[in-house]
Amino acid sequence: MWTMRQYAGFSTAEESNKRYHYLLSQGVSGLSVAFDLPTQIGYDSDHPLAEGEVGKTGVAIDSIEDMALLFKGIKLEEVSTSMTINATGYILLAFYTALARQQGADLSKINGTIQNDILKEYAARGTYIYPPKPSMRIITDIFEWCSHELPKWNTISISGYHIREAGSTAVQEIAFTLSNGKAYVQAALQKGLDINVLGKRLSFFFNAHNNLFEEVAKFRAARTLWAKIMKDLGATDPKAMMLRFHTQTGGSTLTAQQAHNNITRVTLQSLAAVLGGTQSLHTNGFDEALSLPTEEAAGIALRTQQIVAYESGVTDTADPLAGSYFIEALTHEVETAARQLMDKIDAMGGSVTAIEEGFIQDEIARSAYAYQQQIERNEKIIVGVNKFQQEEANKIPIFRVDDSIRQVQSDRLARLRKERDQSRCGHLLAQLKDKAVSGENIMPVVLEAVESKCTLGEISDTLRAVFGEFK
C-alpha cells in the first residue's frame, strides 16, 4: 500500500495535535503538516506582518516549544512526517530533529520529508524569502547535512502540485517539475555530493486532476523521463533513478457550489494516483473550497483512500493499465511533449534561468487563462458551476480559526524570550551569520540555535541580513 496521509494543520500546536491523534486513530500511516503563512515566510507570530494570518492556513510554529506541543504523545521514530515548508524548511527540519533528540530517538530511524522546493515558489506559489542563488545554497546544505545526520530523511519533495494549482497543463506540470529536479541535482553535484546517495533521498509531489487517463499517463511518463535524466547525470544505481512521488488530489478542482460533489471528484483523482503508481497520497476534504476541512470532511477523505485501497481491487497488481493501447499511446504523447518543453528550458540554461526570465511563469499564466476561457465558453463543463446548477442554501459547516490565536502565540513567545539564555542565543545567531557569509554549512548551528530556543523569525532575519529578500 501507499502511505496514507492527511494534510492537516491549523490554529495552535495543541489544536493540530488533537487532529493528528484523531487521524492516527482512524488509520493514517503518515502525518502531513500544514504551516501558517507567517511560519512559511519566516515571521514569528508577534511580527506586525503576521497579523490576521496566525494559525489560518496551517499551524503556527515559532519555536522548539511549539514543535514539542505539535507532536505531544507521538513518537517520531514510529511515524513518517511530511512537512509542507520551503523557504524556512531548514528551520522546521532543525525543530523536528531537536525534538527527536529530546525524545531520545535514533536519528538514523527518523523518516519523513520536507518539501524544500524553492524554485516552484518563484514560479507558482510565492512563499519565498531569499533570492534564488542563496536559496539553492541552503537546499544543498540540507542535502549534505542530512546525508550524514538523517540518512532516511527525504531532503526535498520536488513539487508539481502548486504548478498545476496555478493553472498549468498536465504536460507543463511534469516538464517544469522535472526541470526543477534536474537543477537541484546539478547544484548538489557541484557541491560534491554522490548522485547515487542523493538520488535515493529525492521525492516528488504531484497533483491529481479529474481526467483519469491523462493523469495516469502523466505519472507513467514522469517516471521514464526522470530515470533518463538521472542516468544522463551519472546515476548508476537503479534506486537512485526511481521517481518516488506523493500525490494530492486537486484543490483547484473543488467547487464551492454543490460541495458534496467534490467527494466524487476526489475519488476519481485518488484512483488516478493509485493507477499511476503513487507511493503516498493525500485526499482533500469536500469542503475545502469553503474553508479548512472539518474533522468530518477529513474523515470522509481518508475513508475514500481506504475504500480504493481495500475494496476496489486496483491494488492487486502494479501498473494495472499497462498494455492498454490508449494508455500506452497517451503516455508516449505526454512524455514526448514534456521532453520537448524540458529541452527548451535546457536551451535557456535550466530552470533557474527560465524562472528568472519569467518563462515558466508566463507559460503557466497562459494555460490558466485558456482553461478559464474554456469554462466561460462552456467548452469545459464543471458540474454545478457552468452546467447542472441549482439553487442551494449552504448548510455545510465552516471551519473557522479565531483571531485570538495570535495573542496566545505572542504570549508564549514573550515567556520563551524571558526564560531562555539570551547571551547564548545572541552568540549562536552571530555564528549563523558568519557561516552564511563564509559559505560553511549552516545546519549544525541552526540546530544548536533552535535547541537554545532561538525563534523561527530570529533565524530567518539573520539570513535576511546576509542574503537579502527576493522582490
N, C-alpha and C positions, 0 to 999 in steps of 0.2 A: 504493500500500500504506500501511497504518497503520504507525506507528513500533512496532517490536517491542522491548519492554523486558522485562528480568527483574529483579525487585526483589531486591536482594542486599546483604548487609552483615552481618558478624559478627566477633567477636574483635578483632584489631588491624587497623590500616590496611593493614599488609603482607599479611595473610591475605586481606582483602577485595579488595585489588588483584589478587591472583592469580586470584580468581574472576572479576573484571571482564575480565581479559585472556582467560580461558577463554571467557567468554560472547561477547566481541567476535570471537574466533576462530571461534565457532560460528554467527555471523550475526546477533546482536542489532544493532539500529540505534540504540539509545539505552540509556544506563545509568540505573538507578534505585536510589538509595542508601537503605538502611535503617540507622537510627542506634539505638544502645542507649538504654535508658531514662534513665540519668544525663545523656547528651547532650541528650535531648529535654526534660528538665525543668531544665536549667541547672546541673548539678553536675559539677565536674571528677571524674576517676576516683579521685582520692585523698580525696574527701569521704566522711565516715562514712556518709552515706545512700546512697552508690554501692556499698557492699559487697554482694557477691552478685549484682550486676546488670551489671558491666562486661563489655561485649562479648557479652552474652547474646542480646538480641533484635535486635541490629544492631551496627554498628561503633562503637567508642569514638573520638570526635574531641574532643580537648581544646584543640588549638592549631593554628596555621597549619602547624606541622611535621607534625602528623598528616595534615592535608589534602594536603600535598605527597606524603606516602607513599601515601595512598589513590589518588592519580591518577598515580603514577610511571609514566612511559612512555606516558601518554595525553595527547594534545594537546587542550586544552579548546576550541580553535577548531574542532576536527573532530568533536566528539561532542556530542550533546544529553543533558543530565543532569537527571534529575528527583530532587529530594531531599524525602523524606517527613519534614518538620520543621515545627513550628508555633510554639510559644512562643519557641524560640531560632532561628527561621528567619532573623531579621535577622543573627545572628552567623554562621551557616553560609553565608549568601549573601556576607557580607563575607570569610570564609575563601576561598570559591570565587573571588571577584573578585580578592582579593590574589594567589592562586595564578596566575590568568590573567595578571595584571600581571607576576608573576615570570617567566612563560613568554614574555613579550613579545607576548601576544595582542592583537588588535584587539578592544576591548570591544564595539564595535558588531556584532561577529560572534558573540559568546558567546550560546548558545542553550540554554535549559533552563527548569526550573520549580522553585519552592519551593512546598510545599503551603500553608503560611502561613495556614491556615484555623482560626482560634482558636475561632470560635463553635461548631463541631461538637465541639470538645474539651470545652466545658462541657456540651454536650447528650448526648454519647455516648462519649467516649474517655478523657478525664481527664488528658492531659499539658499542662495549663495551668500558668502561673506567676502572672501578674499578673491583676488584676480586668479585667472586660470593657472598660471605657472606655479605660484606658491601653493595653490590648492592641490595641484598634481604632486608637488613635493611632499605635502602632508600625507597624501594617499600612499605614496611609495614608502614613506617612513612606517606607516601602519603595516604594509606588506612585509617589510623587513623585520619589524619587531615581533609580529605575530608568528612568523616562521620559526622564531626561537622560543617565544613565551606561550603562545596559544596555538599549537600545531593543528588542532582540529577546527579552528575558527575560520569561517568563510569571510575573507577580508574585504570583499566587495560584492555587491549584488548589482550587476550592470543592468540598468533599468530601461526597458522599452515601455513600461506601463504608462509613465507620465507623458511620454512622446505620443502615445496613442490617445491618451485622455485630452491632450492639447489639440487633437484633430488630425493626426497623421493617418495614412492608409496602413494596411497590414504589411505591405512591402516596405514602406518607409520605416515602420516600427522596427523590423529586424535589421534593415540596412543601417540605420543610424545607430542602433544599439550595438551591433557587432563592430561597427567602425569605432565607436567609443571604446569597446572592449579591447580592440587592437591597439588603440592609443595607450591604454593603461598597461598592457603587456609590454609595449615598446619602452615606456617610461621605466618599468621595473627592470627590464633587461639593461637599460643604460645605467641603472644603479648596481648592476652586477648580480641580480637575483637569478636563481636557477628556474628556467621555464617549466621543467618537469615537476618541480615542487610547487611553484606558484600556480601552475595551471590547475592543480587539484583543489585549490582553495578559492577559485573564482566561481561565482554563481551568477545566474541571470534572473531577471524578473520581467515577465511578460503579461500583457493584457489578454483577456478572452472576450471577444465580442459575439454577436448573435449569428453571424454567417458560419454555420457549423463546419462546413467542408473547407472554406477558406482558412479558418483558424487552425484546423488540423494540419492543412498543408503548410501553413506558416511555421508551426512548431517543427514539423519534419524537415523543412528546408533550412531552418536556422541551425539545426544540428550538423547538417552536412557542411554548411558554409563555415561554421566555427571550427570544425575539425580541420578543414583545409587551411584556414587562417593560422591556427596553432602549428600545424605541420610546417607551413611555409616559414614561420617564425623560429623554427628549430626544435619543436617538441618531438620527442621520440617515444614517450610513454603514452600508450593509448588512453589512460585515465586522465592525462593532462590535456588531451584533445576533446574530452567529453564536454558537451554543453549541458550542465545541470541547471534546471530552472524552476523557479517558483512562479505560480500564476495567480492573479487576482481577477475576479470577474469584473466586467467593465462598468466602472462608476458612471461614466458619461452616457451609458445606455439606459440608465434607470430613469423612470419618469415620475414626476410628482402627480400626474394625472393617473387615476386608476392604479394606485401604487401596488396593489396586491398582484398585478400582472408581472411585477418585477420578479416574483418568485419563479415564474416560468422562464423568464429571461435568464436568471441566474442558473437555473437547471440546465438550460441549453449550453450556456457558457462553461459550466462545470464539466459537462460531457465532452465538449470540445477540448478542454485542457487535458482530461484524462485520456481521451483517444489520441491526443497529440503527444502523450508521454510525460506529463509534468511530474516532478519529484515532490512538489509541495503545492498546496492550494489554499487560498482564502476565498470564501464566498461572501458577497456583500449582503447586508440586510435589505429587505424590500423597502424600508422606509428611508434609505439614505439619500434620496433626492429631497427629503424634507428636513432631516436632522441627523445627528449621530444616531447609530442604531440603538433601539431599546433592547433590553435583555430578551424580550420575546422574539424580536426580529433576529437577533444574533443566534438564538437557539434554533429557529427555523432554518437559517442559513447553514448552520453546522449539520442539522439533520439532512439537508439537501445533499451535502457531501457524503454523508453516511449511507443514504439510500443509493446513490450512484455506486458507492464502494461495495456495499454488501447485498444489494438486491437486483442490480441491473445486468450483471454478468459480463460487463465490459472489462473487468479486471482478469478474466480467465486467461488472456493471452496478451503478450506485448504487441503493440502496434496493430490492433485488430483490423484496421482498414487497409493495411499493406496489400498490394496486389490489385486493388481496385483500379481499373483504367482511369476513371475520373480523378481519384485521389493522386495517383502517381503522376498524371499529366499536370494536374493543378500544382502539385509540389514542385515539379520541374519549372513550371511557369513562374511561380513565386520566387524560386531560387534564382532563376535567370535574371528576372527584373531587379531583385535585390543586389545581385552581384554587379550589375551594370551601374547601379546607383553608388555602390561602395567603390567601384573603380573611379567614378567621378570625384568622390571625396578624396581618394588616394592621390589623384592627379592634382588636387588643390593643396596637398601637403598634409592631409589627415584631418581628423575630427576637430582638433583644437583650432586649426586654421579655418576650417569650414564654419565653426561656431563664431569665431572672432569676426569673420567676414559676413555673418548673418545668413549664410546659405541655408543651413538646416532650419533655422527659424522661419525663413521665407517659404521654404518648401512645405513645412507643417501648416503655416497660415493659409497658403493657397488651398491645400487639401481640406482644411477645416471649413473654409469659405464655400468651396464647391459642394461639400456634403450638406451644409446648411441650405444652400440654394436648392439642392435636390429635394430636401424635406419641404421647403416652402412652395415648390412647384408640384408637390405630390408625386414626384418620381420615386421617392423613397418613402415607404409607408412606415410610420411609427404608430402602433396601435394605441388608441386613446388620445393621441396628440393631433395628428392630421387626418385620421380616419377612425371610425367607430367611437367617436367621442360620446360622452354622456354627461348630463348634469349630475354633479355629486357634491354632497356635503362632506367635507373632510373630517372624518371621525377618528383618523389614525392618531394615536398618542404621539406627541412630540417630546423628544428627549432634550431637556434644557440644562445648561450649566450656569450656575448662579455667579454673578459678578463678584460676590463676596470672596470667592476663591483667591483673588489677588491679595486681599488683606491677610488671609491665612498664610499664604506663601511669604508675604513680606515680613510678617511677624516671626516666622520660622527663620528667615534669613537674618533678621536682626539678632535673634538669640544665638545663632551659629557664629556670627561675626564677633559677638561679645565674648563667647566662651572659648574660641579657638586661640591658638598661639599666633598672634598677628605678626610677630617678628619672623617666625619660620615661614609663614605664608608669603610675606614680602620677599624673603630671601629666595624662595622657590620660583616665584614669578619672575624675579630678576634673572635667575638661571635659565628659565624658559626663554626669555627674551634673547639672552646670549646665544643659546643653541639655535634659535630661529635665525639669528644673524650669521652664525658660523657655518650653518649647513649640517650640523650634527643631528642625529635622530632625536626628535623631541619627545617620543613616547615615554621613555623612562622617567623624565622629570614631570611630565603631565600626570603620570600615575602617582608619583610622590606628592604632587600638588593636591590632587583630589583626596588622597588619604589624609592630608593635613587640613582638609576642609576648605580649600580654595573653591570658589564657586565657578559655575559654568561661564558666567558673564565676565568674571575677572580673567579667566584663562583666555577666552575669546578676545577680550580687549587687549591683552598683552600681545597677541599676534596681530591684531588690527594695527597696533602701533608700529609693528615691523613691516607688515605686508601691505597695509592699506586696505581699502574696500573696493570691490568691483562696482563700477557705475555703468 
